[in-house]
Amino acid sequence: MKGHPGSRNPILFALAGACILAFASPAGAQSAGHKFGRGLADVTTGVLELPGNTMVETEKHGAAAGVPIGIAKGLGMIVSRELVGVYEVVSAPFPVPAGYRPPISPEYPWSYFDRPPRHAHSERRSPASRG
């Protein structure tokens, strides 16, 4: 009986069941749930590619060359990150690529900011120059 207070929407029920099964995996393992979450992160925070790539390219080439290269690369990677995110959300139940490996690197857009900064000149001094 349609509209009956006790009736259930089968689509919502199936979606809830799929989410429960997807997230019922060992913590830290590459799984359907991990892939689904990674896809959602890519879709919602893909804009972090712009500052992330700008930072990486500035560390590689200096500010004069790194900023414009990073901005151009970041703008392109926003599109890639968003598309990969949609792909991962839709294909989450399937182990493609093998083992649910991330198809884009870094795995998450905020991972650019987890790296220790690379400096052109090391601040370490040789033992002879230490007073």
DRENTI-719588 format. One record per residue: residue in three letters; z, y negated, x negated of N, C-alpha, C in turn. Coordinates in steps of 0.05 Angstrom, whole numbers, plus 5000, padded with zeros to 4 digits. Layout:
DRENTI-719588
+--------+------+------+------+------+------+------+------+------+------+
| residu |  nc3 |  nc2 |  nc1 | cac3 | cac2 | cac1 |  cc3 |  cc2 |  cc1 |
+--------+------+------+------+------+------+------+------+------+------+
|    ala |    Z |    Y |    X |    Z |    Y |    X |    Z |    Y |    X |
...
+--------+------+------+------+------+------+------+------+------+------+
***
This chain:
DRENTI-719588
+--------+------+------+------+------+------+------+------+------+------+
| residu |  nc3 |  nc2 |  nc1 | cac3 | cac2 | cac1 |  cc3 |  cc2 |  cc1 |
+--------+------+------+------+------+------+------+------+------+------+
|    met | 5000 | 5023 | 4983 | 5000 | 5000 | 5000 | 5000 | 4975 | 4982 |
|    lys | 4979 | 4959 | 4984 | 4975 | 4936 | 4967 | 4995 | 4914 | 4975 |
|    gly | 5007 | 4901 | 4955 | 5025 | 4879 | 4960 | 5053 | 4888 | 4967 |
|    his | 5058 | 4913 | 4968 | 5084 | 4924 | 4974 | 5103 | 4916 | 4951 |
|    pro | 5128 | 4907 | 4956 | 5146 | 4899 | 4935 | 5152 | 4920 | 4914 |
|    gly | 5149 | 4945 | 4921 | 5154 | 4967 | 4903 | 5130 | 4975 | 4887 |
|    ser | 5106 | 4964 | 4893 | 5082 | 4972 | 4879 | 5081 | 4961 | 4850 |
|    arg | 5067 | 4975 | 4833 | 5065 | 4966 | 4805 | 5036 | 4960 | 4798 |
|    asn | 5032 | 4941 | 4781 | 5005 | 4935 | 4771 | 4999 | 4954 | 4748 |
|    pro | 4980 | 4972 | 4752 | 4975 | 4993 | 4731 | 4966 | 4981 | 4704 |
|    ile | 4952 | 4959 | 4705 | 4944 | 4946 | 4679 | 4968 | 4936 | 4664 |
|    leu | 4986 | 4922 | 4677 | 5010 | 4912 | 4663 | 5027 | 4935 | 4653 |
|    phe | 5029 | 4956 | 4669 | 5044 | 4980 | 4662 | 5033 | 4993 | 4637 |
|    ala | 5006 | 4996 | 4636 | 4992 | 5008 | 4613 | 4995 | 4991 | 4588 |
|    leu | 4993 | 4964 | 4592 | 4996 | 4946 | 4569 | 5024 | 4947 | 4558 |
|    ala | 5044 | 4947 | 4575 | 5072 | 4949 | 4566 | 5077 | 4975 | 4551 |
|    gly | 5066 | 4997 | 4561 | 5069 | 5023 | 4548 | 5055 | 5024 | 4521 |
|    ala | 5032 | 5012 | 4519 | 5017 | 5011 | 4494 | 5033 | 4994 | 4473 |
|    cys | 5045 | 4972 | 4482 | 5061 | 4956 | 4463 | 5085 | 4971 | 4454 |
|    ile | 5098 | 4985 | 4471 | 5122 | 5000 | 4464 | 5115 | 5022 | 4443 |
|    leu | 5093 | 5036 | 4448 | 5084 | 5057 | 4430 | 5075 | 5045 | 4403 |
|    ala | 5061 | 5022 | 4404 | 5051 | 5010 | 4380 | 5073 | 5000 | 4362 |
|    phe | 5095 | 4990 | 4374 | 5116 | 4979 | 4357 | 5138 | 5000 | 4351 |
|    ala | 5135 | 5024 | 4361 | 5155 | 5045 | 4355 | 5147 | 5060 | 4330 |
|    ser | 5146 | 5046 | 4308 | 5138 | 5059 | 4282 | 5158 | 5051 | 4261 |
|    pro | 5159 | 5065 | 4239 | 5178 | 5059 | 4217 | 5174 | 5030 | 4207 |
|    ala | 5195 | 5017 | 4201 | 5194 | 4989 | 4192 | 5179 | 4988 | 4165 |
|    gly | 5161 | 4969 | 4163 | 5147 | 4964 | 4138 | 5122 | 4982 | 4134 |
|    ala | 5118 | 5002 | 4152 | 5095 | 5019 | 4150 | 5070 | 5006 | 4161 |
|    gln | 5047 | 5013 | 4150 | 5022 | 5003 | 4162 | 5018 | 5020 | 4187 |
|    ser | 5018 | 5008 | 4210 | 5015 | 5022 | 4235 | 5000 | 5005 | 4255 |
|    ala | 4996 | 5016 | 4279 | 4982 | 5001 | 4300 | 4998 | 4976 | 4307 |
|    gly | 5024 | 4978 | 4308 | 5041 | 4955 | 4315 | 5040 | 4934 | 4293 |
|    his | 5040 | 4943 | 4268 | 5038 | 4924 | 4246 | 5011 | 4910 | 4247 |
|    lys | 4990 | 4925 | 4252 | 4963 | 4914 | 4254 | 4961 | 4894 | 4277 |
|    phe | 4973 | 4900 | 4299 | 4973 | 4882 | 4323 | 4987 | 4856 | 4316 |
|    gly | 5011 | 4858 | 4304 | 5026 | 4835 | 4296 | 5011 | 4818 | 4276 |
|    arg | 4999 | 4831 | 4256 | 4983 | 4817 | 4236 | 4960 | 4802 | 4249 |
|    gly | 4947 | 4814 | 4269 | 4926 | 4801 | 4283 | 4935 | 4776 | 4298 |
|    leu | 4958 | 4779 | 4312 | 4969 | 4756 | 4326 | 4976 | 4734 | 4307 |
|    ala | 4987 | 4741 | 4284 | 4994 | 4721 | 4263 | 4968 | 4707 | 4253 |
|    asp | 4947 | 4722 | 4249 | 4922 | 4710 | 4240 | 4911 | 4690 | 4261 |
|    val | 4912 | 4698 | 4286 | 4901 | 4681 | 4307 | 4917 | 4656 | 4310 |
|    thr | 4944 | 4658 | 4309 | 4961 | 4635 | 4315 | 4966 | 4617 | 4291 |
|    thr | 4964 | 4627 | 4267 | 4971 | 4611 | 4243 | 4948 | 4610 | 4223 |
|    gly | 4924 | 4615 | 4232 | 4901 | 4615 | 4214 | 4896 | 4587 | 4202 |
|    val | 4905 | 4566 | 4214 | 4902 | 4539 | 4204 | 4916 | 4536 | 4177 |
|    leu | 4935 | 4554 | 4170 | 4948 | 4552 | 4144 | 4930 | 4559 | 4121 |
|    glu | 4906 | 4568 | 4127 | 4886 | 4573 | 4106 | 4878 | 4546 | 4092 |
|    leu | 4878 | 4524 | 4107 | 4871 | 4498 | 4095 | 4890 | 4490 | 4073 |
|    pro | 4916 | 4487 | 4078 | 4934 | 4479 | 4056 | 4937 | 4501 | 4036 |
|    gly | 4936 | 4526 | 4044 | 4939 | 4548 | 4025 | 4917 | 4549 | 4005 |
|    asn | 4892 | 4547 | 4013 | 4870 | 4547 | 3995 | 4869 | 4522 | 3978 |
|    thr | 4877 | 4500 | 3989 | 4878 | 4475 | 3974 | 4898 | 4478 | 3951 |
|    met | 4921 | 4490 | 3957 | 4941 | 4494 | 3936 | 4931 | 4512 | 3914 |
|    val | 4919 | 4535 | 3922 | 4910 | 4554 | 3903 | 4888 | 4542 | 3885 |
|    glu | 4869 | 4529 | 3897 | 4847 | 4517 | 3881 | 4857 | 4494 | 3863 |
|    thr | 4876 | 4479 | 3872 | 4888 | 4458 | 3856 | 4902 | 4469 | 3832 |
|    glu | 4916 | 4492 | 3835 | 4929 | 4505 | 3812 | 4908 | 4515 | 3793 |
|    lys | 4885 | 4525 | 3802 | 4864 | 4535 | 3785 | 4849 | 4514 | 3770 |
|    his | 4841 | 4493 | 3785 | 4822 | 4473 | 3774 | 4833 | 4445 | 3770 |
|    gly | 4858 | 4440 | 3778 | 4869 | 4413 | 3777 | 4862 | 4399 | 3803 |
|    ala | 4875 | 4376 | 3807 | 4873 | 4362 | 3833 | 4845 | 4351 | 3837 |
|    ala | 4832 | 4341 | 3817 | 4806 | 4328 | 3820 | 4785 | 4347 | 3831 |
|    ala | 4784 | 4371 | 3822 | 4765 | 4391 | 3831 | 4777 | 4409 | 3852 |
|    gly | 4802 | 4415 | 3850 | 4815 | 4435 | 3868 | 4818 | 4426 | 3896 |
|    val | 4824 | 4400 | 3901 | 4827 | 4391 | 3929 | 4802 | 4394 | 3945 |
|    pro | 4779 | 4383 | 3936 | 4755 | 4386 | 3952 | 4746 | 4415 | 3955 |
|    ile | 4748 | 4431 | 3933 | 4741 | 4459 | 3935 | 4760 | 4474 | 3954 |
|    gly | 4786 | 4468 | 3952 | 4805 | 4481 | 3970 | 4802 | 4474 | 3999 |
|    ile | 4795 | 4449 | 4004 | 4790 | 4441 | 4032 | 4766 | 4455 | 4043 |
|    ala | 4744 | 4456 | 4028 | 4720 | 4469 | 4037 | 4725 | 4499 | 4041 |
|    lys | 4738 | 4511 | 4022 | 4743 | 4540 | 4024 | 4763 | 4545 | 4047 |
|    gly | 4783 | 4528 | 4050 | 4802 | 4532 | 4072 | 4790 | 4529 | 4099 |
|    leu | 4772 | 4510 | 4103 | 4758 | 4507 | 4129 | 4742 | 4532 | 4136 |
|    gly | 4728 | 4543 | 4116 | 4713 | 4567 | 4120 | 4731 | 4591 | 4126 |
|    met | 4754 | 4592 | 4112 | 4772 | 4615 | 4116 | 4787 | 4614 | 4142 |
|    ile | 4790 | 4590 | 4154 | 4803 | 4588 | 4180 | 4786 | 4604 | 4200 |
|    val | 4760 | 4600 | 4199 | 4742 | 4615 | 4218 | 4745 | 4645 | 4213 |
|    ser | 4744 | 4652 | 4187 | 4746 | 4681 | 4181 | 4772 | 4693 | 4190 |
|    arg | 4794 | 4678 | 4184 | 4821 | 4688 | 4191 | 4824 | 4692 | 4221 |
|    glu | 4813 | 4672 | 4237 | 4815 | 4674 | 4266 | 4799 | 4698 | 4276 |
|    leu | 4775 | 4702 | 4266 | 4758 | 4724 | 4275 | 4770 | 4751 | 4268 |
|    val | 4781 | 4753 | 4243 | 4795 | 4778 | 4235 | 4819 | 4783 | 4252 |
|    gly | 4833 | 4762 | 4260 | 4856 | 4765 | 4277 | 4849 | 4776 | 4304 |
|    val | 4828 | 4766 | 4316 | 4819 | 4776 | 4342 | 4810 | 4806 | 4339 |
|    tyr | 4796 | 4812 | 4318 | 4788 | 4840 | 4312 | 4812 | 4858 | 4310 |
|    glu | 4833 | 4849 | 4295 | 4856 | 4866 | 4291 | 4872 | 4870 | 4317 |
|    val | 4874 | 4850 | 4334 | 4888 | 4853 | 4359 | 4873 | 4873 | 4377 |
|    val | 4847 | 4870 | 4379 | 4831 | 4887 | 4396 | 4830 | 4916 | 4386 |
|    ser | 4829 | 4919 | 4359 | 4826 | 4946 | 4348 | 4852 | 4958 | 4338 |
|    ala | 4875 | 4946 | 4346 | 4901 | 4955 | 4336 | 4907 | 4985 | 4340 |
|    pro | 4899 | 4996 | 4363 | 4906 | 5025 | 4366 | 4890 | 5044 | 4348 |
|    phe | 4869 | 5034 | 4335 | 4852 | 5051 | 4319 | 4858 | 5047 | 4289 |
|    pro | 4860 | 5069 | 4273 | 4866 | 5066 | 4245 | 4841 | 5058 | 4228 |
|    val | 4829 | 5036 | 4235 | 4806 | 5026 | 4220 | 4812 | 4999 | 4210 |
|    pro | 4809 | 4993 | 4184 | 4803 | 5011 | 4162 | 4824 | 5032 | 4159 |
|    ala | 4818 | 5052 | 4143 | 4836 | 5075 | 4139 | 4864 | 5066 | 4133 |
|    gly | 4883 | 5077 | 4147 | 4912 | 5071 | 4142 | 4920 | 5043 | 4151 |
|    tyr | 4904 | 5031 | 4169 | 4910 | 5004 | 4180 | 4912 | 4983 | 4158 |
|    arg | 4898 | 4986 | 4136 | 4898 | 4966 | 4114 | 4888 | 4939 | 4124 |
|    pro | 4899 | 4918 | 4113 | 4890 | 4891 | 4122 | 4862 | 4886 | 4111 |
|    pro | 4844 | 4876 | 4128 | 4816 | 4871 | 4119 | 4812 | 4845 | 4105 |
|    ile | 4833 | 4829 | 4103 | 4831 | 4803 | 4090 | 4855 | 4799 | 4072 |
|    ser | 4851 | 4784 | 4051 | 4874 | 4780 | 4032 | 4877 | 4749 | 4029 |
|    pro | 4902 | 4740 | 4029 | 4927 | 4754 | 4031 | 4930 | 4764 | 4060 |
|    glu | 4949 | 4783 | 4063 | 4953 | 4796 | 4089 | 4960 | 4776 | 4111 |
|    tyr | 4977 | 4757 | 4105 | 4985 | 4737 | 4124 | 4978 | 4709 | 4114 |
|    pro | 4972 | 4690 | 4131 | 4964 | 4663 | 4122 | 4986 | 4648 | 4107 |
|    trp | 5011 | 4654 | 4113 | 5032 | 4640 | 4099 | 5038 | 4652 | 4071 |
|    ser | 5025 | 4674 | 4065 | 5030 | 4687 | 4039 | 5021 | 4670 | 4015 |
|    tyr | 5004 | 4650 | 4020 | 4997 | 4632 | 3998 | 5021 | 4617 | 3988 |
|    phe | 5041 | 4612 | 4005 | 5064 | 4597 | 3998 | 5087 | 4613 | 3987 |
|    asp | 5084 | 4640 | 3987 | 5104 | 4658 | 3976 | 5101 | 4663 | 3947 |
|    arg | 5078 | 4655 | 3936 | 5072 | 4660 | 3908 | 5087 | 4640 | 3890 |
|    pro | 5096 | 4648 | 3867 | 5108 | 4629 | 3848 | 5085 | 4611 | 3838 |
|    pro | 5091 | 4585 | 3834 | 5070 | 4567 | 3825 | 5061 | 4575 | 3797 |
|    arg | 5034 | 4573 | 3792 | 5023 | 4577 | 3766 | 5020 | 4550 | 3752 |
|    his | 5029 | 4549 | 3728 | 5027 | 4524 | 3713 | 5008 | 4527 | 3690 |
|    ala | 4993 | 4507 | 3684 | 4974 | 4508 | 3662 | 4988 | 4511 | 3635 |
|    his | 5011 | 4498 | 3633 | 5026 | 4498 | 3608 | 5053 | 4511 | 3613 |
|    ser | 5060 | 4531 | 3598 | 5086 | 4544 | 3601 | 5108 | 4526 | 3589 |
|    glu | 5131 | 4526 | 3602 | 5153 | 4511 | 3592 | 5171 | 4526 | 3573 |
|    arg | 5163 | 4551 | 3567 | 5179 | 4567 | 3549 | 5175 | 4557 | 3520 |
|    arg | 5196 | 4556 | 3506 | 5195 | 4548 | 3478 | 5199 | 4572 | 3460 |
|    ser | 5187 | 4571 | 3437 | 5190 | 4593 | 3418 | 5219 | 4592 | 3407 |
|    pro | 5229 | 4615 | 3398 | 5256 | 4616 | 3387 | 5261 | 4597 | 3364 |
|    ala | 5241 | 4591 | 3348 | 5244 | 4573 | 3325 | 5248 | 4544 | 3334 |
|    ser | 5236 | 4537 | 3357 | 5239 | 4509 | 3365 | 5264 | 4504 | 3382 |
|    arg | 5278 | 4524 | 3389 | 5304 | 4520 | 3403 | 5325 | 4511 | 3383 |
|    gly | 5338 | 4490 | 3388 | 5357 | 4479 | 3369 | 5382 | 4493 | 3366 |
+--------+------+------+------+------+------+------+------+------+------+
***
